[in-house]
Amino acid sequence: MRDRPGGAELLAEARRLLREELVPTLAGAQRYQALMIANALGMAERELLAGERPLEAERAALSRLLSREGSLAALSATLAAALRDGRLAGDPEAYVLLLEETRSRLAESNPRALEEG
Protein backbone atom coordinates (compact mmCIF):
# COMPACT_ATOMS: atom_id res chain seq x y z
CA MET A 1 0.00 0.00 0.00
CA ARG A 2 1.29 3.45 -0.89
CA ASP A 3 1.48 6.32 1.51
CA ARG A 4 -1.02 9.12 1.28
CA PRO A 5 -1.34 11.43 -0.43
CA GLY A 6 -1.18 9.38 -3.59
CA GLY A 7 -0.30 10.60 -7.05
CA ALA A 8 -3.84 11.62 -7.99
CA GLU A 9 -4.26 13.52 -4.72
CA LEU A 10 -0.96 15.32 -5.24
CA LEU A 11 -1.97 16.33 -8.74
CA ALA A 12 -5.35 17.55 -7.49
CA GLU A 13 -3.73 19.67 -4.78
CA ALA A 14 -1.14 21.09 -7.18
CA ARG A 15 -3.94 21.98 -9.59
CA ARG A 16 -5.99 23.60 -6.82
CA LEU A 17 -3.06 25.72 -5.65
CA LEU A 18 -2.25 26.75 -9.19
CA ARG A 19 -5.83 27.73 -10.04
CA GLU A 20 -6.82 29.32 -6.73
CA GLU A 21 -3.61 30.98 -5.59
CA LEU A 22 -1.24 31.49 -8.52
CA VAL A 23 -3.48 32.10 -11.54
CA PRO A 24 -5.26 35.09 -9.92
CA THR A 25 -1.89 36.84 -9.56
CA LEU A 26 -1.00 36.42 -13.24
CA ALA A 27 -2.05 38.26 -16.38
CA GLY A 28 -1.80 37.83 -20.12
CA ALA A 29 0.30 35.02 -21.54
CA GLN A 30 1.47 33.85 -18.13
CA ARG A 31 -2.13 33.45 -16.94
CA TYR A 32 -3.01 31.49 -20.09
CA GLN A 33 0.05 29.25 -19.66
CA ALA A 34 -0.77 28.60 -16.00
CA LEU A 35 -4.33 27.63 -16.93
CA MET A 36 -2.99 25.26 -19.60
CA ILE A 37 -0.76 23.67 -16.94
CA ALA A 38 -3.75 23.36 -14.59
CA ASN A 39 -5.74 21.63 -17.34
CA ALA A 40 -2.84 19.23 -17.99
CA LEU A 41 -2.66 18.40 -14.29
CA GLY A 42 -6.39 17.64 -14.32
CA MET A 43 -6.01 15.34 -17.30
CA ALA A 44 -3.10 13.53 -15.67
CA GLU A 45 -5.11 13.12 -12.47
CA ARG A 46 -8.09 11.62 -14.31
CA GLU A 47 -5.85 9.28 -16.33
CA LEU A 48 -4.11 8.13 -13.16
CA LEU A 49 -7.42 7.47 -11.43
CA ALA A 50 -8.81 5.56 -14.42
CA GLY A 51 -5.71 3.40 -14.75
CA GLU A 52 -5.65 0.94 -17.63
CA ARG A 53 -9.41 0.30 -17.58
CA PRO A 54 -10.31 2.64 -20.48
CA LEU A 55 -7.52 1.26 -22.65
CA GLU A 56 -8.48 -2.35 -21.95
CA ALA A 57 -12.16 -1.56 -22.58
CA GLU A 58 -11.25 0.04 -25.91
CA ARG A 59 -9.07 -2.93 -26.88
CA ALA A 60 -11.86 -5.38 -26.00
CA ALA A 61 -14.48 -3.37 -27.92
CA LEU A 62 -12.24 -3.18 -31.00
CA SER A 63 -11.53 -6.88 -30.75
CA ARG A 64 -15.27 -7.66 -30.72
CA LEU A 65 -16.03 -5.28 -33.59
CA LEU A 66 -13.18 -6.52 -35.77
CA SER A 67 -13.48 -10.18 -34.74
CA ARG A 68 -9.75 -10.45 -34.05
CA GLU A 69 -7.28 -10.21 -31.20
CA GLY A 70 -4.33 -7.89 -30.98
CA SER A 71 -2.80 -4.95 -29.22
CA LEU A 72 -4.71 -1.71 -28.94
CA ALA A 73 -2.36 -0.09 -31.46
CA ALA A 74 -2.80 -2.89 -33.99
CA LEU A 75 -6.58 -3.00 -33.59
CA SER A 76 -6.79 0.80 -33.88
CA ALA A 77 -4.79 0.69 -37.10
CA THR A 78 -7.10 -2.02 -38.45
CA LEU A 79 -10.15 0.06 -37.53
CA ALA A 80 -8.70 3.12 -39.25
CA ALA A 81 -8.01 1.11 -42.41
CA ALA A 82 -11.52 -0.36 -42.37
CA LEU A 83 -13.04 3.10 -41.97
CA ARG A 84 -10.91 4.56 -44.77
CA ASP A 85 -11.76 1.83 -47.26
CA GLY A 86 -15.46 1.83 -46.40
CA ARG A 87 -15.71 -1.69 -44.91
CA LEU A 88 -17.47 -0.26 -41.86
CA ALA A 89 -19.58 2.34 -43.66
CA GLY A 90 -23.00 2.43 -42.06
CA ASP A 91 -22.08 -0.19 -39.44
CA PRO A 92 -24.09 0.67 -36.31
CA GLU A 93 -21.64 -1.18 -34.03
CA ALA A 94 -18.73 0.84 -35.39
CA TYR A 95 -20.70 4.04 -34.85
CA VAL A 96 -21.50 3.12 -31.23
CA LEU A 97 -17.87 2.18 -30.57
CA LEU A 98 -16.58 5.47 -31.97
CA LEU A 99 -19.15 7.44 -30.00
CA GLU A 100 -18.32 5.61 -26.76
CA GLU A 101 -14.59 6.11 -27.33
CA THR A 102 -15.11 9.81 -27.93
CA ARG A 103 -17.05 10.09 -24.67
CA SER A 104 -14.41 8.09 -22.80
CA ARG A 105 -11.62 10.30 -24.07
CA LEU A 106 -13.57 13.45 -23.26
CA ALA A 107 -14.18 12.17 -19.72
CA GLU A 108 -10.41 12.30 -19.22
CA SER A 109 -9.44 15.28 -21.34
CA ASN A 110 -12.39 17.67 -20.99
CA PRO A 111 -15.26 16.36 -18.84
CA ARG A 112 -17.10 19.69 -18.98
CA ALA A 113 -17.63 19.15 -22.72
CA LEU A 114 -19.81 16.16 -21.84
CA GLU A 115 -21.93 18.29 -19.53
CA GLU A 116 -22.53 20.87 -22.27
CA GLY A 117 -23.73 18.31 -24.83
C-alpha positions in Angstrom: 0.0 0.0 0.0 1.3 3.4 -0.9 1.5 6.3 1.5 -1.0 9.1 1.3 -1.3 11.4 -0.4 -1.2 9.4 -3.6 -0.3 10.6 -7.0 -3.8 11.6 -8.0 -4.3 13.5 -4.7 -1.0 15.3 -5.2 -2.0 16.3 -8.7 -5.4 17.5 -7.5 -3.7 19.7 -4.8 -1.1 21.1 -7.2 -3.9 22.0 -9.6 -6.0 23.6 -6.8 -3.1 25.7 -5.7 -2.3 26.8 -9.2 -5.8 27.7 -10.0 -6.8 29.3 -6.7 -3.6 31.0 -5.6 -1.2 31.5 -8.5 -3.5 32.1 -11.5 -5.3 35.1 -9.9 -1.9 36.8 -9.6 -1.0 36.4 -13.2 -2.0 38.3 -16.4 -1.8 37.8 -20.1 0.3 35.0 -21.5 1.5 33.8 -18.1 -2.1 33.4 -16.9 -3.0 31.5 -20.1 0.1 29.3 -19.7 -0.8 28.6 -16.0 -4.3 27.6 -16.9 -3.0 25.3 -19.6 -0.8 23.7 -16.9 -3.7 23.4 -14.6 -5.7 21.6 -17.3 -2.8 19.2 -18.0 -2.7 18.4 -14.3 -6.4 17.6 -14.3 -6.0 15.3 -17.3 -3.1 13.5 -15.7 -5.1 13.1 -12.5 -8.1 11.6 -14.3 -5.8 9.3 -16.3 -4.1 8.1 -13.2 -7.4 7.5 -11.4 -8.8 5.6 -14.4 -5.7 3.4 -14.8 -5.6 0.9 -17.6 -9.4 0.3 -17.6 -10.3 2.6 -20.5 -7.5 1.3 -22.7 -8.5 -2.3 -22.0 -12.2 -1.6 -22.6 -11.3 0.0 -25.9 -9.1 -2.9 -26.9 -11.9 -5.4 -26.0 -14.5 -3.4 -27.9 -12.2 -3.2 -31.0 -11.5 -6.9 -30.7 -15.3 -7.7 -30.7 -16.0 -5.3 -33.6 -13.2 -6.5 -35.8 -13.5 -10.2 -34.7 -9.8 -10.5 -34.0 -7.3 -10.2 -31.2 -4.3 -7.9 -31.0 -2.8 -4.9 -29.2 -4.7 -1.7 -28.9 -2.4 -0.1 -31.5 -2.8 -2.9 -34.0 -6.6 -3.0 -33.6 -6.8 0.8 -33.9 -4.8 0.7 -37.1 -7.1 -2.0 -38.4 -10.2 0.1 -37.5 -8.7 3.1 -39.2 -8.0 1.1 -42.4 -11.5 -0.4 -42.4 -13.0 3.1 -42.0 -10.9 4.6 -44.8 -11.8 1.8 -47.3 -15.5 1.8 -46.4 -15.7 -1.7 -44.9 -17.5 -0.3 -41.9 -19.6 2.3 -43.7 -23.0 2.4 -42.1 -22.1 -0.2 -39.4 -24.1 0.7 -36.3 -21.6 -1.2 -34.0 -18.7 0.8 -35.4 -20.7 4.0 -34.9 -21.5 3.1 -31.2 -17.9 2.2 -30.6 -16.6 5.5 -32.0 -19.2 7.4 -30.0 -18.3 5.6 -26.8 -14.6 6.1 -27.3 -15.1 9.8 -27.9 -17.1 10.1 -24.7 -14.4 8.1 -22.8 -11.6 10.3 -24.1 -13.6 13.5 -23.3 -14.2 12.2 -19.7 -10.4 12.3 -19.2 -9.4 15.3 -21.3 -12.4 17.7 -21.0 -15.3 16.4 -18.8 -17.1 19.7 -19.0 -17.6 19.2 -22.7 -19.8 16.2 -21.8 -21.9 18.3 -19.5 -22.5 20.9 -22.3 -23.7 18.3 -24.8 
